[in-house]
Structures are given as structure tokens and as C-alpha cells.
Amino acid sequence: MFTKMKMGISYGARCMTFVHDLACSVAGNECSIVQEKNAVLSIPNRSRRLLLDCGDNICVLTDPEPSRTANHLRTLLVLGSLHLSIPHYVLVHFMLLRVLDLNNVIVTTEMLVSISRFKHLRYLGFSIHFIEPLPESICTLHHLQTLRLSGCCFLAELPRDMSKMTSLRHLEIDFCHQLTHMPANMGELKFLQNLPIFIVGKDSGCGIRELQGLKLGGELTIRNLQNVMCAENAQEANLKDKPNLQKLHFSWGRDIDLQLEGNVEQTLEGLRPHQNLKRLTVEEYMGVRFPHWMSSSLLPNLIQVSLINCRRCEQLPPLSHLPFLKVFVIRGMDAVKYIGKHFYGGNDVTESFPSLKRLTI
């Protein structure tokens, strides 16, 4: 039996190798992978899709005739390390690129200025970078559909004129912890589908109503909710009409004025999400009571709920009859003195939390 299994695995591996070799043969130089230990990497002639990987070696991308080879290049993916350098005089020839992903590459100001001239770009990624400012000229990439800045931990702000990038569909800014505000008029990005973080500001065009017309999906963290001035503004975010949002995280600043307690409660009441929501986190909420929509009947599809540092809430929301709730996290709920019928939703405790796997208090 073991011998047959071993022979089957060996045969499958050979088939996969054959398919890989056949694909490489058909693609020819059109799709190339450069993975060398040499100090100098060059672009294969007539390559249209190129993957560079120098590992832990100190490498420099060069090309003796960049104007000839780069005219064919449409996709440039870089894997590897901070040891790869792409000189400005080489990068400037990549004007016809559609996809450029610089993963862990040292990006200079000159490189950023050059990239802003790539008018045909559809995808631009700077994942896990130490870049701080992005030049305003990036906003002239009117055909760009995806801008990936995930993990740019020193990025303090986004370009002011980002609302002019009207083709943008995905703005990946998760783990950009230094961001303090959003550019004005983000609501003008009508095709935007993926926005992991929105930071509510006080200035004109930076409020929560900018989310109103966006057809967002996936996950969304809304920070600095203390800057929402009234419940009407919260309702204008129109979260209840965004059925593709699967995960919501509401967060207030820690220095919120306790005199705004009533306004805080109205704000959360106005942020009612669509019933399709699966994961909900409420953090640093300073109201005394949770909103009416935090109940089993209005959010029936929840599978995870986290209530973190809601220090003035006196009761837990009635979520015991959620049929799919698997994870319930309660942390920093200092004002809760007891858990009674309001929480269980009736007298029969045995029918509560039918799917719960993990409870953290």
C-alpha cells in the first residue's frame, strides 16, 4: 500500500514538472524569472512579464540597452529583499508597464517621480516599505486600479489629490499605523471597492459622509469616530446599504470628552450595518448603552463579536440567540455589574449561544 502511494506521488510530481516545463517552453522569453546570485540582474530580451528574485544577495538591476528591452515589458514583479536596487536611469524606460510590484525594494524619491510618469499602470504595489511621503504626482496615474501600500509602517499621509484617481478600485492601506487622516473628497472615487481603513477627520471633505456612495466590500475599520458631530452624519455613511462588507471595526480616540456621551451613542446608532455582516468590533466606545441594532434579530449572520474597552457600558448587548456566533470577546467592560435576562434574551439559558466555540472575558 505504501509503495503504491509513493509511486502515485512520484508520478504526480513528474506530471507537474512536465506541465511546468511545457508552460515555460510555450511562453519562451515572454514570461521570465530571474533568480540569480549574481550582483547584476538584466532584463531578458523581448520579455513581457518579468519576476526578479535576488534573495538575500546584494543585486542591482541593469540593462545595457533598456530602451530596446523595456519597450516590451508589461509586468514587473520583484520578490526578495532590501538588497535589490533599481537605478533611476533603468526604471525611467519602463513607460509601458501595466503592473509594477516592488516588494521590499528600496524606493528613492527619484524612483517615485519616475513611476508617476507610467501613465498605463493599472497596478502599483509598495508592500512593506519604509517610504514616508508619496509624491503628489502619483495622483496623475488616472488609469491606476490598485494601489497597494500594505505594511508601509512609516507612511504618515496619503497624497492630497487622491480623489483625482478616478479609476481606483483597491486602496490597500492596512497596517499603515502612522496614518492620521484621509485625503479630502474620497467619496469621489466611485469605483472604490476595497478600503481597509477610513479615518474620520474634522475638515471639509474628510467626514464620514464620504463613505456614502462607495460600494465597499471585505473589511473596513473606521477610526476617530469622536470626530462625527451628529447622528445624521453617521447615517450618511450608509453602512446599512453595503451588503458586501463582511467585517466592521468601529474605534474612538481615547481622549474623548465624556460630555459627548449622548452624541457617541447616537453616532453608533446611526452606523447600523447591513445584516450580512459577519464580524463586528467596537473599541473605546464611551456610551452607556449599546445601539438597538446590536441584537440577534438585526444581525443574524454574525460569527464574531469583540467589545473592547467599552468602559462605561452597563449591560452587554442581547446577542445570545445569534445562530452562527462562534467567537465572543469581552474586554475592558468595567461598568458591567451583572449578566441577566437582557443578555440571555429569556429564561432558558440552555438555548443561548448555540454555536459558540470561544468566549474570552
N, C-alpha and C positions, 0 to 999 in steps of 0.2 A: 504494500500500500504506500509506504513512504517513498519507495523507488519510483512508483508511478507519479506521485505528487511532484517529486523532484524533476522527473522528466518533463512533466507538464509545465512547470515553472520555467525550466530551461528553454523549452520550445517557445513559450510565450515571450521570453526575453529576446530570443533570436528574431521573432516576428517584429517586435517593437524596434529592434535595431535596424532591421531591414526597411521598415516603413520610414524610420528617421533618415536613413541613408538615401532612400528613394526621394523623399521630400527635398533633401539638400541638393540632390543631383538635378531635380527638376527646377528648383529655384536658382541654381547657379550662383552667380555673384549678386543677384538681385537682393537676396537676404543673406547678410553676412554676420558672423560672430567673430569678433577679435578678442582673443583671450590669450595674452602672451605675457611672458615675464620680461620682455624687452623694455628698455627705458623709453622707447619711442614707438608709438602706435600710429599707423597710417590707415587712410580710408581706402578699401579695395575699389578698384576701378569699376565704374558703372553700377555701384551698389545703390539700391533704393531704400533698403531698410537695414540699419546697422545697430548692432549691440556691442558695446565696449565694456570689457571687464578686465581691470588690471589687478584685481585682488588687493593684496597688501603691498604691491610694488609701487615704487615712485615712477609714474609714467607721464608722458607728455604726448598729446595728440598733435600730430603734424601731418603735412601733406605737401609734397614738392610742387604739385600742380592743383591747388584747391579749386580754382575756378573751373577746371575741367571735370573733376570727380564730384564736387559738391552740387553741380547742376542736376545730378540725377537723384540726390539724396532727398527722401521724403520723411523718413523716420530715423531719429537718433535717440537710442536708449542707452543710458550709462548706469552700470551697476558697479559697486565696488566701494571705493574708499576716498578719503580726503586727500589721497596722494596723487589723484589724477588732475592734471592741469590742461585746460583747453585755451591756448593763446588767443587773444583778440583777433589777430591777423588771420587765424584759421576760421574762427567762428563767423566772421563777417561775411564769408562766402556761402553760408547756408540759407540763403534768402528764400528758397523754395520749400523749406521744411513745413510739414503739416503737424508732426508730433516731435516734441523735444522734452525729454525727461532726464534731468540732471540730478541723479540720486547721490547725495553726499559729495558733490563736486564743489571745490572752492570757487565761488562765483564772485567776480570782481565787478566794480561799478562799470568798467568798460564793457564787460560781457553783457550786463543788463541793458545797457544802452543799445548794444548791437542787437540783442534779442528783440527789442521793441520795434525793430525795423522788419521783422519777419511777418509780413502782412498776411501770409497764407496760413499761419499757425492756427490749428484747431485745439491742440492740447499742449499745455505747458506745465511742467512739474518741477518743483524745487524741494522735494520732500527731505525733511531732517537736515535743515540748513542753518547756518549761522548768519544769514543775511539779516540786516536790520531794516533799512529802508528799501522800498520798491520805488523805482523812478516813476514819475507821473506819465512818462512816455509809454509805459506798459498799457495804459488805457487806450492807446491808438490801435490796439490789436482787435479790431471790430469783428473779426471772424472767430475769435477765440471762444471755444465752448466749455473747456475745462481748465481751471487754474488750480493746481494742487500745491498747497503750501503747508501741508500737514507736518507738524513737528518742528516748524520754524520757531524755536522757542525764544528767540530774541526779536522777533518781528513785533514792533510796538504799534504800528498803524498801517492801514491799507491806503492805497492812493486815493486822493480826494475825488477824482473824476471817474471812479469805477462805474458809476451809473451810465457812462457812455459805452460800456462794453455790452451792447445790447444783445449779442448772441450768446452770452454766458449762460450755461446751464448748470454747471457744477463749480461751486466755490468751496474747496476743501480746506478749512482753516482749523480743524480740530487739533488740539494740543498746542495751539499758539497762545500760551498763557499770558504773554505780555500785552496782548491787545487790550486797549482800554475803551475804544469806541469804534463805531462803524462809520464809513463814509456816508455823506448825505444822499438822500433820494435813492436808496437801494430798491425801493418799490418800483422803480422804472425798469428793472431787469425782469421783464415779463416772462422770459423763458426759464428763469432760475428754478431748479428743481431740488438742488441739494445745497443746504446752508446749515452746517452743524451748529454754528453759534451766531446769535444775534445779541448785541449789547445795546440796551436802550439808552439813548442819550437825551439831553435836555434841549439841544439846539434844533432849529428848524430843519425838517427833513431827516432827523435822526430818531424820531419817536417810534413807538411800537406799531403805529398805524402803517408803517412801511411794509409790514408783513401782509397787509390786507389782500392784495391781488396776486400774491405769489402762490403758485401751485406746488408747495413744498412737500417732500416725502422723506422717508427714512427717519432720522433723528434730528431734534432741534433743542438746543439749550438757550434759554432766554435769560440773560444776566442783567443786573442792575434794574430790577423791576421797581425799585424805590423811585425811579425817575418817571414812572407813569403817574400822571397828575390826577386822573379821574377814571371812573369805571367805564365811561363812554369810550375813552381811548383804548382801554383793554379790549373792549368788544370789537373795536375796529380792526384788531389783529385778525379777526375772522377765523380763529382756530377750529371752530366747530364745523367749518366747511372745508376742512383739509383732510379728506379721508385717507390719504396716503402717508400721513405722519404716524409712525409706529412707536416713537419714543419721545417723550417731552420731559424737560428738566427746567423747572422754574427756580430762579435764585434771586434773592435780595441781598443788598450790601449789609455788612454787619453794623454799620454806623447809622442805621435808620432811626429817625426821630420817632419815639413812641407816641407822640401826639398824632401821628399819621395812622394810628391803628385802624380806624374806620375806613380810611382810604385804601389801606392794604387789603382789608377783607373784600372791599368792593372790586379791587383790581383782580384778585384771584377769582372772584365770582364771574367776572367778565371774560376770563381766559378759558372758559369751558371748551374742552377739546372735542373732537369727533369721537363717536362711540367705538370706532375701530382701534383706538389707542390700545397698545399692549403694555407699555412700560411708562410709569409716571414717577418722577422725583420732585418733591417740594422741599426746598432748602432755605433756611434762615427766614422763614415766614414768621411775622410778628403779630399776626392776628390772633384773636382769642378763640375763634371757631373756624372750621373748615367750610368751604362753599357747599351749596346744596348738590352740585353736580358730582361731588365725590361720594357716590353711593353705588351700590351693587346694580341698581336698575339702569343708571345712565351711562355707566362704563362697564358693560358686561364682558368685554374681551380682555380686560387687564390680566396679565400674568405676573407682573412685578410692580410693587409699590414701595417707595422709600420715602420716609418722613424724617428729615434730618434737621436738628436744631430749630424746630418749631417750638420755641421755649415758652410761649405764652398760651398755647392751645390747651384747653382744659379737658377736651374729650377727643377720642380717636374717631375718625370717620367710620360710618357703618358699611364696612366692606366684607363682612363675614360671609355673605351669600354669593360672592363672586365665584362662578363655576370653574374658572381656569386659573385662579390666583395660585401661584406656586411659591413666590418669594415675597415676604413682607418684612421690611426693615424699619425699625423704630429706634431713633437715636436722638438724644438731647431733648426729650419731651418732658421737661422739668415740671410743668404745671399740671400734668395728668395725675389725679389722686386715686382714681379707681377706674375699673373697666366693668361696665354694666350692660344692661339690656340694649342701650343705644348702640353699643358696639356690635353686639351679637345679633341684633335685629329681631329679638324674640326670646322666648323662654327656653327653647330647645337648643342647648349648646352643642349637642351631638351632630346637628345638621350644619354647623358652621365650618367654613373653610374646607370644602370637600376635596380640593386638590392641593392643599398646602404641603410643600416639601421642606421649606426652610423659614424659620421665624427667628429674627435677630432683634433683641432688645438690649 
